Amino acid sequence: MIERTKRSFLGALAAMVAGSTAAWRGLGSNSAHAAIAASYEISHSDAEWRKLLTPAQYKVLRQEGTERPFTSPLNDEHRAGVFACAGCRLDLFSSKTKFESGTGWPSFWQPLDGAVATRTDTSFGMERNEVHCRRCGGHLGHVFDDGPKPTGLRYCMNGVALTFTPQSA
């Protein structure tokens, strides 16, 4: 219980820091992200991404923003199915790997094979592993080493960066 409370507090604190500096970080990373975009299977101009995504999706997926914790309806999604990238619809996570982390964001202990890529994020004076869609490069969230077995990982994803498709019966 103490670990869950600590994680919730740290998650909320990270969201506040991210929110207060999102404009600064978004401006700085947008040009770097655009330079890398050409290497993805699916790429669009900035104007095209703005037309394809909602403002909230654009902020997270293309400007590496963070949604406020405990705001995603996907936190309460418990049906069998698949979570996909909201930018390109690539399947990313099975509902079988979703768990309640207490952080306020949808969390998973393992992505689908070949679905995501990671890179080091050194913003805010800390080092984290940032998670991106391997097909369109959309920013999804971060991965931490405090998750459950069998992997011990916690893929802490922005719900706005994901879509959910329930599994057919």
SERO-4910 file (N, C-alpha, C, O; in steps of 0.05 Angstrom, whole numbers):
BEGIN
 pado doro    nc1    nc2    nc3   cac1   cac2   cac3    cc1    cc2    cc3    oc1    oc2    oc3
  Met    A     16    -24      0      0      0      0     17     25      0     11     45    -14
  Ile    A     39     25     16     57     48     16     69     52    -11     71     75    -20
  Glu    A     77     30    -25     90     33    -51     70     45    -71     77     62    -87
  Arg    A     44     36    -70     24     47    -88     20     77    -82     18     93   -101
  Thr    A     19     85    -57     15    113    -50     39    130    -60     36    152    -70
  Lys    A     63    119    -56     87    132    -65     87    136    -95     93    157   -105
  Arg    A     79    114   -109     78    116   -139     57    136   -148     62    151   -166
  Ser    A     34    137   -134     13    156   -141     23    184   -137     18    202   -154
  Phe    A     36    189   -114     47    216   -109     68    223   -130     67    246   -141
  Leu    A     86    205   -135    108    211   -154     96    215   -182    106    232   -197
  Gly    A     76    200   -189     63    203   -215     50    230   -218     52    243   -238
  Ala    A     35    238   -197     22    264   -197     42    286   -198     38    306   -213
  Leu    A     64    284   -183     85    304   -184     97    306   -211    102    328   -221
  Ala    A    103    284   -224    115    284   -251     95    297   -271    104    312   -288
  Ala    A     70    292   -268     50    304   -286     49    334   -282     46    349   -302
  Met    A     51    344   -257     51    372   -252     75    386   -264     73    407   -277
  Val    A     98    373   -261    122    384   -273    120    384   -303    127    404   -316
  Ala    A    111    362   -314    108    360   -343     88    380   -354     93    393   -374
  Gly    A     66    384   -339     46    403   -348     56    431   -347     50    447   -365
  Ser    A     72    438   -327     81    465   -324    103    472   -344    108    496   -350
  Thr    A    116    452   -355    137    457   -374    131    446   -402    149    445   -419
  Ala    A    106    437   -406    100    424   -431    104    442   -455    114    433   -476
  Ala    A     97    467   -452    100    485   -475    130    488   -482    137    487   -506
  Trp    A    146    492   -462    175    494   -467    186    469   -479    200    470   -499
  Arg    A    180    446   -468    190    420   -477    179    414   -505    194    404   -522
  Gly    A    154    420   -509    141    414   -535    155    430   -557    160    419   -579
  Leu    A    161    455   -552    175    471   -573    203    460   -578    211    460   -601
  Gly    A    217    452   -558    244    442   -561    245    415   -575    262    411   -592
  Ser    A    226    397   -568    228    370   -578    214    367   -605    219    348   -619
  Asn    A    196    386   -612    180    382   -636    198    382   -661    194    365   -678
  Ser    A    218    400   -662    236    400   -685    253    375   -686    259    365   -708
  Ala    A    263    366   -663    279    342   -662    262    318   -670    272    301   -685
  His    A    238    317   -660    220    295   -667    214    295   -697    213    274   -709
  Ala    A    210    319   -708    204    321   -737    228    310   -754    223    298   -774
  Ala    A    252    315   -744    276    306   -759    277    276   -760    287    264   -779
  Ile    A    268    263   -738    269    234   -737    245    221   -752    247    198   -760
  Ala    A    223    236   -755    198    225   -766    201    212   -793    187    193   -799
  Ala    A    220    221   -809    223    209   -836    231    180   -835    228    166   -855
  Ser    A    242    171   -812    251    143   -810    229    123   -803    235     99   -801
  Tyr    A    205    133   -798    183    115   -790    167    106   -814    166    120   -834
  Glu    A    155     83   -812    138     72   -834    115     91   -841    109     95   -864
  Ile    A    104    103   -820     82    122   -824     92    149   -815     99    153   -792
  Ser    A     91    168   -833    100    195   -826     81    215   -840     71    210   -862
  His    A     77    237   -827     60    259   -838     74    285   -831     90    287   -813
  Ser    A     66    306   -845     76    332   -839     62    341   -813     42    328   -804
  Asp    A     73    361   -800     61    371   -775     32    379   -780     14    373   -764
  Ala    A     26    392   -802     -1    401   -809    -20    377   -812    -43    377   -803
  Glu    A    -10    355   -824    -26    331   -828    -32    318   -801    -54    310   -796
  Trp    A    -11    316   -783    -16    305   -757    -37    321   -741    -54    310   -728
  Arg    A    -36    348   -744    -55    364   -730    -84    359   -739   -103    361   -724
  Lys    A    -87    352   -765   -113    346   -776   -123    318   -768   -147    314   -763
  Leu    A   -104    299   -765   -111    272   -759   -117    267   -730   -132    249   -723
  Leu    A   -105    283   -712   -107    278   -683   -123    300   -669   -125    322   -679
  Thr    A   -134    293   -646   -147    314   -630   -124    331   -618   -101    322   -618
  Pro    A   -130    355   -608   -109    371   -595    -95    356   -573    -70    358   -570
  Ala    A   -109    341   -556    -97    326   -534    -79    304   -545    -57    300   -535
  Gln    A    -88    290   -565    -71    269   -577    -46    281   -590    -24    270   -587
  Tyr    A    -49    303   -604    -26    316   -616     -6    324   -595     18    320   -599
  Lys    A    -15    336   -574      3    345   -553     20    322   -542     44    325   -537
  Val    A      7    299   -537     21    276   -526     38    261   -547     62    258   -544
  Leu    A     25    253   -569     38    237   -589     60    251   -605     81    240   -610
  Arg    A     55    276   -612     74    291   -629     92    310   -614    114    317   -623
  Gln    A     83    320   -591     99    339   -576    110    328   -549    121    342   -533
  Glu    A    105    302   -545    115    288   -522    105    299   -496    119    300   -476
  Gly    A     80    307   -496     67    317   -472     58    295   -454     62    271   -460
  Thr    A     46    302   -431     35    282   -412      7    291   -404      2    314   -397
  Glu    A    -12    272   -406    -39    278   -397    -40    278   -366    -23    265   -353
  Arg    A    -59    292   -355    -62    292   -326    -69    264   -316    -84    250   -329
  Pro    A    -58    256   -293    -64    229   -283    -93    227   -275   -107    247   -269
  Phe    A   -103    202   -276   -130    195   -268   -152    208   -285   -175    211   -277
  Thr    A   -145    216   -310   -164    228   -328   -172    210   -351   -192    215   -365
  Ser    A   -157    189   -356   -163    172   -379   -184    151   -373   -183    137   -353
  Pro    A   -204    149   -390   -225    128   -387   -213    100   -390   -225     81   -381
  Leu    A   -189     99   -402   -176     72   -406   -166     61   -379   -160     37   -377
  Asn    A   -164     78   -359   -157     67   -332   -177     47   -323   -171     28   -309
  Asp    A   -202     52   -330   -224     34   -321   -232     14   -342   -253      1   -339
  Glu    A   -216     10   -362   -222    -10   -383   -211    -37   -375   -187    -41   -372
  His    A   -230    -56   -370   -222    -82   -360   -231   -105   -379   -228   -128   -371
  Arg    A   -242    -98   -402   -250   -119   -420   -226   -131   -435   -205   -119   -436
  Ala    A   -230   -155   -446   -209   -167   -462   -207   -152   -488   -228   -144   -500
  Gly    A   -183   -147   -498   -180   -133   -523   -152   -124   -527   -133   -133   -514
  Val    A   -149   -104   -545   -122    -94   -553   -122    -64   -552   -140    -51   -560
  Phe    A   -100    -53   -541    -95    -25   -540    -76    -18   -563    -55    -31   -566
  Ala    A    -83      2   -579    -68      9   -603    -59     38   -602    -70     53   -586
  Cys    A    -40     45   -619    -31     73   -622    -54     90   -633    -65     82   -654
  Ala    A    -60    112   -621    -81    130   -631    -71    145   -656    -88    156   -670
  Gly    A    -45    144   -662    -35    158   -685    -36    141   -711    -42    151   -732
  Cys    A    -30    115   -708    -28     98   -732    -43     72   -730    -44     56   -749
  Arg    A    -55     67   -707    -72     43   -702    -56     17   -700    -67     -4   -702
  Leu    A    -30     19   -696    -14     -5   -692    -21    -17   -665    -21     -3   -645
  Asp    A    -26    -43   -664    -32    -57   -638     -7    -56   -621     15    -63   -630
  Leu    A    -10    -47   -596     13    -43   -578     13    -61   -553     34    -73   -546
  Phe    A    -10    -64   -540    -12    -79   -515    -37    -96   -515    -58    -88   -524
  Ser    A    -34   -120   -504    -57   -137   -499    -69   -130   -472    -54   -123   -453
  Ser    A    -95   -132   -469   -108   -128   -444    -98   -148   -423   -101   -143   -399
  Lys    A    -87   -170   -431    -77   -190   -413    -53   -180   -397    -47   -192   -376
  Thr    A    -40   -159   -407    -16   -149   -393    -22   -123   -378     -4   -111   -367
  Lys    A    -47   -114   -378    -54    -89   -364    -57    -95   -334    -67   -116   -326
  Phe    A    -49    -76   -317    -52    -79   -289    -57    -51   -276    -51    -31   -288
  Glu    A    -67    -51   -252    -72    -27   -237    -47    -19   -222    -39    -32   -203
  Ser    A    -34      3   -231     -9     11   -219    -13     32   -197      5     37   -181
  Gly    A    -36     44   -197    -41     65   -177    -29     92   -184    -29    111   -168
  Thr    A    -18     95   -209     -5    119   -217    -24    139   -231    -17    163   -233
  Gly    A    -47    129   -240    -65    147   -254    -64    145   -284    -79    159   -298
  Trp    A    -47    128   -295    -45    123   -323    -48     93   -329    -41     77   -312
  Pro    A    -59     86   -353    -60     58   -360    -32     46   -359    -13     57   -371
  Ser    A    -29     23   -346     -3     10   -344     -3    -19   -353    -23    -33   -349
  Phe    A     19    -27   -364     21    -54   -375     49    -65   -367     68    -50   -364
  Trp    A     51    -91   -365     77   -103   -358     92   -113   -382    115   -121   -379
  Gln    A     80   -111   -406     94   -120   -430     79   -110   -455     55   -113   -456
  Pro    A     94   -100   -475     81    -93   -500     80   -117   -518     92   -138   -512
  Leu    A     65   -115   -540     65   -136   -560     92   -137   -574    106   -116   -575
  Asp    A    100   -159   -584    126   -162   -597    129   -141   -620    112   -139   -637
  Gly    A    151   -127   -620    158   -108   -641    140    -84   -643    141    -70   -663
  Ala    A    124    -78   -622    105    -56   -624    117    -29   -616    109     -8   -627
  Val    A    135    -29   -597    145     -3   -586    176     -2   -589    190    -22   -592
  Ala    A    185     23   -587    214     28   -585    218     47   -561    200     61   -553
  Thr    A    242     46   -550    248     64   -528    273     80   -534    290     73   -550
  Arg    A    275    102   -519    299    119   -520    302    133   -493    282    136   -479
  Thr    A    326    142   -487    331    155   -462    319    183   -462    323    198   -482
  Asp    A    305    191   -441    294    217   -438    307    229   -413    305    219   -391
  Thr    A    322    251   -417    336    263   -394    324    290   -386    337    306   -373
  Ser    A    298    294   -393    285    319   -385    280    319   -355    280    299   -342
  Phe    A    275    343   -345    268    347   -317    289    337   -297    283    331   -274
  Gly    A    315    336   -306    336    329   -288    337    300   -279    349    293   -259
  Met    A    324    283   -295    324    254   -288    327    238   -314    323    248   -336
  Glu    A    334    213   -311    337    196   -334    315    175   -334    312    160   -315
  Arg    A    299    175   -355    277    156   -358    278    143   -385    291    153   -403
  Asn    A    264    121   -389    262    108   -415    235    115   -427    214    106   -418
  Glu    A    236    131   -448    212    140   -462    203    118   -482    220    105   -495
  Val    A    177    114   -484    166     94   -501    151    107   -525    135    125   -521
  His    A    158     97   -549    146    107   -574    134     85   -590    143     62   -588
  Cys    A    114     91   -606    104     72   -626    125     67   -646    136     86   -657
  Arg    A    132     42   -652    154     37   -670    146     43   -699    164     46   -716
  Arg    A    120     45   -705    112     50   -733    109     80   -740    117     88   -762
  Cys    A     99     96   -722     96    125   -728    113    143   -710    114    167   -715
  Gly    A    126    132   -690    142    148   -672    127    163   -651    139    179   -637
  Gly    A    101    159   -649     85    174   -630     94    168   -601     99    145   -594
  His    A     96    189   -585    103    187   -557     80    174   -542     57    184   -543
  Leu    A     85    153   -527     65    139   -512     67    143   -482     46    145   -468
  Gly    A     91    144   -472     95    147   -443    123    138   -436    142    144   -451
  His    A    126    125   -413    152    116   -403    150     88   -392    129     79   -385
  Val    A    173     75   -390    174     48   -378    193     50   -354    214     62   -355
  Phe    A    184     37   -332    198     37   -307    202      8   -298    189    -10   -307
  Asp    A    221      4   -280    228    -23   -271    215    -30   -244    226    -45   -228
  Asp    A    191    -19   -239    177    -25   -214    150    -39   -219    131    -35   -203
  Gly    A    148    -54   -240    123    -68   -247    122    -96   -235    140   -105   -222
  Pro    A    100   -109   -241     96   -136   -230    111   -158   -246    121   -152   -268
  Lys    A    111   -182   -236    122   -205   -250    103   -210   -273     79   -204   -271
  Pro    A    112   -222   -295    138   -235   -297    160   -217   -307    184   -225   -306
  Thr    A    154   -193   -317    176   -176   -329    188   -157   -309    211   -149   -312
  Gly    A    172   -149   -288    182   -128   -269    181   -100   -281    192    -82   -269
  Leu    A    168    -97   -304    167    -71   -318    139    -59   -315    119    -73   -313
  Arg    A    138    -32   -316    113    -18   -316    114      2   -339    127     22   -338
  Tyr    A     99     -5   -360     96     13   -383     73     32   -376     50     24   -378
  Cys    A     80     56   -368     61     76   -359     54     93   -383     69    110   -391
  Met    A     30     88   -394     23    100   -420      2    123   -416    -15    121   -398
  Asn    A      3    142   -433    -17    163   -434    -42    151   -448    -40    142   -471
  Gly    A    -64    151   -434    -88    139   -446    -97    152   -472   -107    139   -490
  Val    A    -92    179   -474   -100    193   -498    -84    184   -523    -92    189   -545
  Ala    A    -61    172   -518    -44    162   -540    -53    134   -550    -42    124   -569
  Leu    A    -73    123   -536    -82     96   -542   -111     95   -551   -127    113   -544
  Thr    A   -118     75   -566   -146     68   -571   -150     39   -561   -130     25   -558
  Phe    A   -175     32   -555   -180      5   -546   -201     -8   -564   -221      4   -570
  Thr    A   -195    -33   -572   -214    -49   -587   -220    -74   -571   -202    -91   -566
  Pro    A   -246    -77   -563   -252   -101   -548   -250   -126   -566   -253   -125   -590
  Gln    A   -244   -148   -553   -241   -174   -566   -269   -185   -572   -286   -184   -555
  Ser    A   -272   -195   -596   -297   -208   -604   -301   -234   -589   -282   -248   -584
  Ala    A   -326   -239   -581   -331   -264   -567   -332   -288   -585   -336   -311   -576
***
